[in-house]
């Protein structure tokens, strides 16, 4: 199993006990902590592997996939709802490359399960159901800084246009699967849950071999290819960035900014050779805006692709982009 954005999940323990090869991918700080924990739990034994990576960085996902043999079972539960559309383009390109090399499939319930309905199916009062749904919407809105992602109801269509084939797999088979956890649930409410389970599914997603379209935004050719050069001109920092700014490389840019915040009043980022910037990179620039004030962080010489990312995410309203 290749588990993308794995977090602190028990899936690795299940795979270990079942003898299933497991590699988890998450941001470097999480992957490092998980590796330390597993080395303590399974000292001297084969144990789950973790690698720091970025789901929008094709090279980092391929590096994780190359640690495994045979066809892959790729999991990314709960991840796609947090992506902007540009990040989804990068992520799906990376998934396609990995599957074309290793075979197997990408499996997800992100657009096969109605989570709001599950959350409210045991609530009898209408105001309680409405309150739950509204609070979840507000939580999702707060998590999605840009609100420019692909909605779950449009995800199947999006994936098909991105060169994938989808196969629906039922999660629950009435009369076959038994859920002992429901024994204490009143009959009427139990029926609601069983109905929702019957309508829920997991999707197996595989590359369409006939897909030929080239991606507008090129995927990462190596894990960390960001180069940063900067020069202080009195109280202004002139910063030249080349390559990609994503979860893996954004901390390096933040470190440069942090070192010089006390000495500068403005930052000019020359993006002539910037190939791509993800949400992690945008957040670093936003931190600089909050530190120096709006109007004091400028991006110049940006390509049309990079400009579009700023525009679709709304960051061009906070940062001058030329």
N, C-alpha and C positions, 0 to 999 in steps of 0.2 A: 504494500500500500504506500502510495505517495500522498501524504496528508498535507495539503497546502493551507497555511494559516492555521496550523494545528493547535496552537495554544496549549493549555494545561489539560489535555484531554485524556480520558482513560482508554481511548482506542489503542494507544501504543501497548498498554498492558494486555488488552484482549489479543492483539496480534502476537505479542511475545508468548503468551500462554498457548496460543493456537499454532505456534510455529510459523507464523506469517512474517515475511520480511517487511520491515517498516522503516520509512524515512519520513520524518516530520520537517516541514519548512515553516519558519516564522522569522520575525524580525530578529536580528543578531542577538540582542540582549536576552530575549526569551529562549532562543535556541541554545545559547550558552548555559543558561540556568538549567534547562532540561537535560542537557548533556551531563552536567555535573551530578544531577540527581540520579540519572540512570546508571552512571558509573559506580555510584555508591550502592544502588539497589542490586546491580547485576555484576559486581566485580568478578572478573575472571570468566565471564560468560558472554555469549553473543547477546547483544541487547539492542533496543531500538536506536537508530541514529537520528541526529538532528543537525540541520544545516541552516545557517543564517541566510536569508534570501528575501526577495521581493517578488510578489506574485506578478508584477508588471514587467519583471526583468527576465526575459527568455533564457539568458545565459545562466542565471542562478537556478531556475527551475530545471534546466537541462543538467546542470552539475549535480543536483539532488537525484534526478532520475538515473543518471549514469552510475550511481552507487548500487543500483538494483539490477537483477537479472530477470529475464522473462517479461511477459506482458504486464502492463501496469494497471492497477486499480487506483485512479486518482480521485481523491476526496477534497472538497473545498466548502464544507457546510457553513452557511451563514456569511460567506465572504462577498458574493457578487452584489449584494444589496448596498454595500458601502462604496462601490466603485463609481467614479464618474464615467461617462461614456468613453472618453479617451482611454481611461485605464482599462475598461472592459475590452477595448480594441487591442490593447497591448497584451492583456491577460489571455484572451482567446487565441491570439497569434502564438503566444508561448505554448499554450496547451496543444495547439495543432502541431507545432514543431516536435514537441515531446512525444506525442502519440504516433506521429508518422515515423519516428525513429524506433520507438520501443514497442508500439502496439498496445492493445488494451483499450480502456475507455475511461472517460471522466464521468463520475456519478454525482448527482446532486438532487436534493429535495427543495432547493431554494425557490423553485417555481412550480413545485408539485404538491405543496402542502399549504392549506389556508390556516396560517398560524393564528390569525385573529379569531377565527371560528373555534379553534381548539381552546383558545384562552377563555372564551365566553360560554362554551357549551354547558358548563355546570352552573352558570349563573341564571337565576330565575327572574330577577328584576331587570326591566329594560334599561333603567337609568344606570345600573351597575355595568351592564354590557356596553352601553354607550361610553361610560366613563373609562372602561378598560381600553376600548378601541382608540379613544381620543388620546389617552395617556401614551399608548404605544406609538401613535402617529407622531406625537410631539417628541418622543424619545428618538424615533427614527430621523425626524427632521433635524434634531440637534446633532445627531451623529453624522449625518450627511451634510457636510459643510457647503457643498456646492448644489445639491439637489438637481444634478444633471445626469444621474445614472439611468440605467435601463430598468424600467419598472417590471415587476415579476410577470404581469400579464402580457408584456411585450417581449419577454425573454426568449421564448421559443422561436418567434419570428426573427428576432435579432440573430440568434445562433444559426438559424438556417441560412440567413443572408451572409453570414460570416464563414460559411463553408463547413457546416457540421450536419450530421444526421442524428436524429433523436429517436430513441426507443423508450416508450413508457413501460415501466415495470411496477405492477401493483405492490404496495407495501404490505397489505393485509388481505387475506383470503377468508371471507366468512365461511364458517363451518369447518375450516381446516386449522387456522391459527387460533390459539386460545390465549386470552389475556386474563390471567389469574388476578391481576391487580384491580380488575373491575368488579370483583365479587361483592364488594361492599357498596358499590354505587347503585342508587335507586334505578329501577328498571327503565323508566322513561329517559333518564339522563344517560344510562348505559347505551340505549339505542341510538341516542344522538352521537355519542363517541364512535360507536361501531359504524354508523353511516359515514361519518367524516373519514374514518380510517379506510373505509371501502372506496372513497372518492380520492384518497391521497395516493401519491405515486412518487417513485424515484425515477429520474431520467438517466439513461445511459447515453452518453454523447460521444460520437466518434467522428473523425474527419471524413468529409465527402471527397473521394478521390478525384472527382471531376472539377473541384473548385480550383480556379486558376487566377483569381483576382489578386493583385498585389496590394499590400498594405500601404496606406498613406504614411503612417508612422512606422518606421523601421524598428524592429525589436533589438534588444541589446545583444551585441556580438560578444561581449565579455562581462563578467560579473560587476566589476568596478572599473569604469573607464572615465571617471570624472577627473579633470585637471583644473586646478584653480591657481591663477596668478593674480596678485593684487599689489597695488602701489598706493601709498598714502600721499595725497596732495593737500597739504595743510590739514583742514578738517574734513576732507572728502576722501572716501575710499573708492578707487577705481578697480573693479574686480572683473577679471576675464575668466569665464567658465567655458569649458569644452567637454563634450561628451553628453552624459546623462545625469540628471539629478533625480534620484529615487530613494527608496527607504535605505538602501545600502550606502549610498554616497552622500545623502543629505547631511548626516552628522558632521562630515568634513567641512561643508560650507558653513554650518552653524558654528563650528569651532573657530573658523576664521573670523566670522562676525563677532563672536563673543570676545575674542582677543582684542578687538579694536573698537568696540562700542564706546568706551570711555574717551577715545581719542578723536572720534569723528562725529560729524553732525549730519552727514548724508552719505549714501552709497549709490554708486552707478555700476550696474552689472552689464557687462558687454556679453551678449548672448549670440554673437555671430556664429559661433561654433557649437552652440547648444543644440543637441539633437532632440531632447525630450525632457520634460519636467513633470513629475508626478505630484500627487497631493502632498507627499512628504516634503518635496522641494518648495512647493507653494507655501506650506506652513512655515518654513524657515524664513521666507521673504516676508510673510505676514508678521512674524515675530520681530523682524527688523523694523517694519512699519510701526508696530506698537512701541518699540523702543525709541525710535528717532522721530516719529510723527509722520502723518500722511503728507505726501508731497516730497519727502526726503529720501525715498527709495525709488530708483528709476531703472528700467531694463531697456537697453538700446540694442539696435541691430538684430532684433529677434526675427527668426524666419516666420513665414506664414503659418507653418504648423504650430510653432510655439505660441505665436500670437493667438491662434484659435483656441488653444488650451486656456490661456488667460481670459479670453472673451467668454467662452462657454461656461467657465467656472465662476465668472463674475469678479475675478481678481483684478481685471483691468480697471475696475471702479476704485480700487484701493492703491494700485501701483501703476505709475505711468509706464506704458510699454510702447516702444517705438521700433 
